[in-house]
Amino acid sequence: MIDKGMGQVIEGTRSAASETGWSRRKLRHINYFLQHSSNCDDETARSQYNGVAQFFRAYFYFVKVRRYGDVPWYDQVLGSEDQELLAKARDSREFVMDRVLKDFEDAATSLPTKSTDTRNTRVTKWAALAFASQAALYEGTYRKYHGLDNYEKYLEIAASTARQFIDESGFSLYKEGTEPYRDMFCADNAKTTEVVLARAYNFEGLQLSHSVQFSIANLQMGFTRRFMNHYLMADGTRFTDKQGYETMFYTDEVKNRDPRLQQTVLCPNYIQKGETTVTANDFTAYCGYRPI
């Protein structure tokens, strides 16, 4: 994605003070809960919500490792007297990722197999296994292509966890209608046959919103030509094998491609949901390829 803003990294204006990724506030909440959940006499409830906490601690650290690499691992609440712990060095990414996968594994054994609502907005056993597979795949491939040891261990975990998810979870690709890929991503409510964990923006009372449409229009967001070239032809052959693809006009290059292209990018004859007339591409998006 390309937009008209350079961003703080390119501009050289990013500072530690403005970097929100440093915060450990959520981790403190999670560890505080896990340290005190034994006060709950309801063993079933305690087990389930311990699983929720472990899921989010694993997710918290997965994000941190992707962003910073080695980070200090904490599984307890720190007080002002814990000076040695507060100043401890980073733990290795392998040490942290092993604990991330252990938290996801423990969460999977404690969480229910179905969301407690119909929109799949609650974490479940399958959400924990799905994220465990993703985290293991990320770490395995990172280590493989950066010359680090033990990448096979993580790739094997990714494969075995994904296989369990595929065989036992009951989830499958959403295939209904003529444009299932587009419908899944712009649906008012999650297509729960495929969506394992959803965030409900339109749910009454939550007051959650996002700025996707605003950002696309006002930042003039657009896909790069390199991204567009990755879409195969409808018959599975490569677009970049076609003679003259480099200078092909926009209306021709989008013909007979993988159907997901026209369900992602504003192409000729595009009709927005809720409208009856075609929305023409005004080419205000950088590169001309506008997301829908």
Steps between C-alpha positions, in 0.01 A plus 500: 500500500622847409353825634586867497645505852867418552465400865728569796748224418580634152493860618734417787271657760402191701598515866486259793257737674248470215550125452189331643644152447711528816200481736475205741170608654297216349760247612473627857121458494538143370764397753304662784197294406697174479662566838164553670255277310544230765271714719211387279327190641334410167758265348331490159487878470854536635639252248323664208609854583853389579496373143381838374781671690762256371376549144542876522839477672620278216360743245657795683846345486459374142444861393798620705737240351393591147570864578813491714649149485647421844280635781490448878247234601287572808239265642444688826392846610794732570503739792722796580717276718581261213796702377699201379211372288419847370854537369555148372636444151299378205426129474577329170221485242515118515446506876204736461343323202517165681294659777264657249426157355466350849245769592303433182513125571384544860226740387374244249450242776299744715289688246162382368474355151228749402473875547252607766332726243388443140749743346821317604630803691616288796822302506464124476718192486512536122604864515789399727610223266467723193717769657748238626542371146543853366755591768699179444496550122622857540783405733601197296523690172668799668767276645545305175555809286712686756740210557385420855493155660201279580269626225388141434354477851266791438400393149410154633285658773333722238419200281372272776290774661352602165420135423312465829308819425409385149394153609308587815383862508211481252599828331517517121538755220191714442375426147141628482373735228676628190759713686573311823845658550364855481189415702704349782709813548221758471227316689327680786539185709782248484457199274555260786550196280847643428567790740654350813524821705315820410487856622142634498508864389125526445386349829265726694655661807866416431567827313783344300584657166776497241619740232563269205274678249613844620866407471463349152343820370691766692844340495449402134597143581583277208650160425839477332546356152718229651209395723262494202740285298487227765139415411500199268281464192169321551651183350786503752774625269713801591389842382864600458543224239257675266662682211488877545382488862734787593313754283151349506224756566311488828171372355681213326734392779210427739318268256494123557697521824459320832146602609637637827660790311165655403372430851789704648588774248268753335470367145270592208129440570553506878176564692533588867288316754169680540532684166352429157734694272861436404774678693761613250868494588603868520866399543544722806660205684877483480595258217136507387402171662239589761390259776129435536 
